[in-house]
């Protein structure tokens, strides 16, 4: 097994890491540098093609929209690696052997829950390629995108991240905010809030999003200077006390000019009201076990943190997690006392960008520091370690992504948010028991479905 272990080398020299951290936030790369995208050294997304001796796979990009043996046109699929066996399992009693490739949050979970948390490590794969037009946008953004408005906005074309060769923390976090995702999503998902004594409080939501900038039609695609980044719709079905409560709204592209806006319908009042501020550390219902800006591990305005691009390193991270969304797995089997059942979580060794945010003086947030571990191939945040204001590790969170043929990109599945202090956790975006309401992706939706007027009509 030793051939799959990394020696934990930072993949850039210390001087280079320092340059990444403090480099110019608005620099564009040359046409010559942009031309390297999709070449021998870099993928079209800006990741390194080469694998490593320690076990990170070489990028192949051999699958685009499908893979050999794929049968289902929609709904759950087991993926192309379903028959693989794990290479090894990391547990509390052997984690020191793999310490250089584990995040502080992973180590803390081993220590806190030695009988419940473990990591099954599988072969690394980098076989999925985005749509060609996504690659085209990345190359276009490389020579044109810039940070604007003191870090609160960017320019460039939507549909992909703006900075394939990031030169600082702000560029990196704007990539995290704007990776390529599905154009639309519709789902009924469950939420499990698990308490220290093992009891579970359940929630269920009907959920929709519309990301105009990811429209498959090039004539419909937008610029990061347009007003709307994404629309959202969330309707509570359970628990019964919250049934019918519905929120709609949007997130802007530029946070110097606007903020996340939401309107809420409360059945008891039978009226629509604009919600107070719902960004940053606003607690997410039904139990408030995570923040609004914990969705996707980070979203929304970057303004309350000072961002630093630490560099790139190899870590064991959740990857290719098809199985955890399998409808054959019932919640009694999936939801454990301290975390989701590790038998259904797949980890692989990958290179990730490490992006660190430190809370600015004089602003409010319940995190003092947050560290994101971001996939080099997609700019999706896979793991996050969040610290309180005493610099104590508090909330290690992760998202289980799977590749979606409908959107030809990776899509979030079960998202897990731990609280080490309270010894609780939330597992959200659970679809195992959703039946026909499993994820529906890239089916047309209209902005009017996310308006306050539409919400008012719902309440009549």
N, C-alpha and C positions, 0 to 999 in steps of 0.2 A: 504493500500500500504506500510505501514511502515515496514512490515516484510521483504520486499525486499531491504531495504536500509542498507548499511554498515555504521558502525561507524568510518570507515577510519583507523582502526588499521593497522600499519605496521605489517606484519605477521612474523616478527622476531624482537628480541630485538635489541636495539641500538648497543650493543657490537657485536652482530652477523653481523649486517649490516656493521659495520666498518671492520670486518674480511673479509667479502665478497669483500669490496672495495679494500683492500690492500693485500689480500691473495696471495699465490704463484701462478704464472701464469702457471707453468708447472706441477703441482701436478696431479698424477693419483690416482684414488680411489682404495681401496682394492677390492679383489675378493668378500669379504663378503658384502661390500657396493653395488657393482654392482649386486649381487644376489637379492637385494631388488627391482630391476627394474622389473615391471610386477607383483609385490607381493601385499600384503594387503595395504601398505602405499603409494607406488608410482606406476604410470603407467609405461609402458615399455619405455616411452619417458623421464621419470624423473619427471613428474608433480605429485602434490599431488592428490590422488584419492578423498579425502573427499571434500564435499561441505561445505558451511558455513551457519550459521543462517541468515546472511544478504541477501542471495539469490544466491550465486555462486553454480552452480549445482554440484552434485557428478558425477564423471566420470563413465560412463557405458561402452563405447566402443562397443555398441551393433550393430552398423552399420559398415560394412566393404565392400565398393564397391557398395552397394545398400541399399535401405531402402524400407519398405513396401509401395506398391502402386506406385513405380517408373515405369514409362512406357517407356519413351524415352531412347534409347540406346546411343544417342549422341545429342549434341546441348543443348539448354536451357532446364532446368528443374526447377520447382517451389520449389523443396526441401521438406523435411518432415514436416516443420513447417509453411507451407503456410497459414493454416487456423487460426493461432493464432492471437489474438488481443493484442495490447500493454497493458502493466501493467499500465503505466503512461507516460506522456510526460513532459520532462524538457524544460522549456522556460526561457527567460531572467528574467521574473518576479518571478520565483520560484526556480531559480538555487541555491540560498543560502541554500535551504533545502538539496541539494545533493552535496554540495561543496566538501566534503571530497573524493568523488568518481569521481570528474571531473578533468581533466588535466588543467594546466594553459592556454593551447591553446584553449580548449573547452570554458572555461570561457571568454577568449578574444573574441571568435566568438560570444558568446551571447551578449557581450557588444557592439561589433562593428556593429552587424546586428540583433538587437532585433526582427525585423519583418520578417527576412528571415531564421535565423538559429534556429532550435530546434532539440531535440533528442527524438525519440520514443523508449521507453525501453520495451523490450519483455522478456519473461522468459528465463533464462539461460539454455543452453544445452551443454553437453559434451559427445556426443553419437558416434562420429566417431573415428574409430581406423585405424591406418596405416597398411600397409601390414606387415605380420609377418617378412619378411626379413629386413624391416626397423627397427623393434624392435631388431632383432638380431644384427644389426650393432651398434645401440646405446649401447647395453650391451658390445659389443666388444670394442668400442671406450672408454668406461668408464675406462677400465684398461690399455689402450694402447696409447690414443691420448695425444699429448704434444704440447705446444707452442714452436716454433723454431725461429731462426734468429731474435732475439730481438723483437719478436711480429709480424713479417711479414710473418710467415708461421706456418703451423700446420702439425702434422702427424696424421695418422688414416685412416680409410676406408670411402670412400665417400658413399653417399646415405642417410646420416642422420647427425645430428649435432654431433660434436666431444665430447662435455662435458655435459653430462646429470646432473651432480652435479657441476655447475660452482663455482669456488673459487676466482674469480676476474673479473674485467672489461674486460680484454683481452679475457679470455675464453668466457665470455658472448657475446662479439661482434663477435667472430669467430663462435659462434652458430647462430647468426643473419645472418652472411654471408653465412652459409651453412646449412640452414634447409632442410628438405626433400621437394622437389618440383617435378613437372612433369619432365619426361625425355626430352620430346620435346614439343614445342608449335608452332602453325601456326595460324595466324589470320590476318584479315584486320580490323584495328580499327580506330576510329575517335578521334580527339583531339579538345576540345573546349577551346579556350583562351578567357576569359571573362574579359572585361575592366571595369573601374570604372563607365563609362557612360552606361553600359549595353550592349554595342556592343560586338559581338562575331566574332572572327577570327577562321576559321575552318582549320584543317589539317586532312590528312588521310594517313595511312602507311600500307604497307604490311610488316609483322613482323614475324620473326622466331627465335627460340633459340633451342640450343641443349646442354643438360647438361650430358656429358658422364658418370659422376659419379652416376647418377640416373637411369642407364640402368636397366630394369627389369631382364635381364639375369645376373646371378651372375658371369658368366665367362667373362662378358664384363665390370664389375664394376671396379672402379679404386681406387687409393690411393691418399690422399691429397698431396703426394710428386710427383705425375705426373704433367706435365706442365700445362695442360689446365683444367680450371674449367668449363667454359661455352663458347659457340660460339653464336654470334648474327648476324642477318641480318635485315636491316631496309631500305625499299624503299619508298620514298615519292610518293604519288599519287596526293595529293592536299596539299597546294594551287598550282595553275598552275605554278607559278614562280619556284617552287621547284620540279615539277613533274619529275621523272626519277632519281633524286639524290638518290644514294644508298650507304650505308655503311655496311661493314662486318668487323668482327674482333673476338677477343677472350679476355676473362679475365683469368689470370693465377691463379694457386693455391698459389704460393709463390711470394710475392711482393718484396722480397729481390733479387730475381733472374730475375724478369721480371715485366712488367707493362701492363695495358690494352692497347691493340694494335688495331688499326682500319685502314682500307683502304677505300677510297671513290671514287665513280665514279660520275663525273659531266658531264651531257649530253652536255653542251655547249663546253666543252673541249674534249670530247670523249676520255678521258684517265683516268687511275686509279692512284691515288696518296696515299701514306701513310699519314694519318692524324696526326696533332700535338697531343699533350697530350689531351686525351678525358676523363680523370677521374676527381675525386674530384669535384670542383665547375665549371667545364666546362658547359656553358649554353646549355640546350637541345632545339633543334629546334622544331617547327618553331618560337616560340616567346621568348624562353629563360626564361620562368617563373619558371623554376626549374633547379636544378643541375643534372649532370650525377649521382652523388652518392645519389640522392634522390629516385632513382628507388628502389622499395621495401622498401622505407624509409631510407635504408642505404645499400650500396653495394660498392665493391671495396676495396682498401687498407685501413686498419685502422690507417695508420702511422701518420696522421696529428693531431690526437686527443689523449689526455690522457683519457683512459676509466675507468669508475668507476661503479661497480655494487652496486646500491643503496640498493636494496632489492626487496621484493615482496609485492604488495599491490593490493587492489580491486579497479577497475575502470570500468566505463561504456565505452565500446569500440565497434566499428563496428564488427559485427560477424554474420555469416550465411547469408550473403547478396546475396541471389539468386535473389530476386525480382528486384534489380536495373539493372540487366542485361537482363530483359525481353524484347524480341523483340516487344511486343505490346506497349511499352512505347516509344513515339517519343521524339526527342530531344527538341522540343519546350516545352514539358511538364517537361523534366528532368533538363534542364539547366536553372537555375535561375540567377538573377542579381548578387548575391554575393556568392552563393554556389549552389551545386546540390540540387534538390528538396528533403527536408528532409522526405517527405512522403514515399520515397522509400529506406531510409537508416534504417537498423535495428541495434539497440544497445542492448547489453546484459551486465550483470555484470559478470566480470571474474577476476581471479587473473592474474596479469601480472608482469613480471620482469621489473623493471625500470633501464635502462642502460643510463648512462650519459657520453657524450664525451666533453671535454674541449680542445679548440684549443691550441696546443703547441706554445711556444714562438719561433719566428723566421721563422714560416712557413706560407704559404698563404692559406687562405680559406675565403669565404664570411660569414661563420658561426663562431661565437665565441664560441657557445655552442649548442649542440643538445641533446635532451632527447628522448629516444625511449621507447615505452610501448609495451612489447613483450609478446605474448601469451605463457603461461607456457606449454600448451599442444603440441605446434607445433614449437616454437621458430620463428614464423613469427611476424615481427613488424607490429602492427595494427595501431598505431598512433605515430606521431613524433612532438615534439615542438622544433622549431629551433630558435635560438637567434642570433642577430647581434653582432658585436664586442663591442657595448655599453651595452651589456647584456639586450637589449630590445627584447621582444618576437616579432618575425618577421614572420615566416612561420609555421603555424600549418597544418600538412598534415596527410592524412589517406588513407588507402587502404581497399576496400570492398572485402573480400575474400568469396568464396563459395566452397563447397565441390564438387570435380569432380570425378565421378565414373570411368572415363577413366584412371585417374592417381592414383586413390584411395588416394587422398590427397587434401588439400585445394589449390585453385588456385586464383590468383588475378583477380578481376574484375575492376570496375571503381576506378581509383586512383585520389584523389583530393588534389591539392596543392594550399594553400591560401597564399596571400601576404597581410598582414595587413597594411603595410605602403602604398603600392600603391592601396590598395582595389581592387585587381584583383585576379583571380584564374584560374587554369587550371584543367580541367577534362580530363583525358587520359584513354586509354584502353576502350573506349566506343565501344560496339559491338551491340547496340540495333537495328541499321539499317544496319547491315552487311549482312543480308540475309544468303546465304549459306556459307559465309566466317566467320561465328561465330567461336569461339575457337575450334581448332582441337588439341587434346592432345595425347601424347604418340604414335603417328604414326612415323615410322622410318624416320630419316634424316641422312645424311652423313656429316662428317667434310668437305669434298670437296665442299659442297654447300656454305660454308662460307669462302672460300679462295679468295685471291686477283686474282688468275687465273680465278676463276668462274666469278668474277666481270668483268674482262677484256673481257671474252667471251660474257657477257651480252651486252657490248657496241659495239660489232662488227656489 
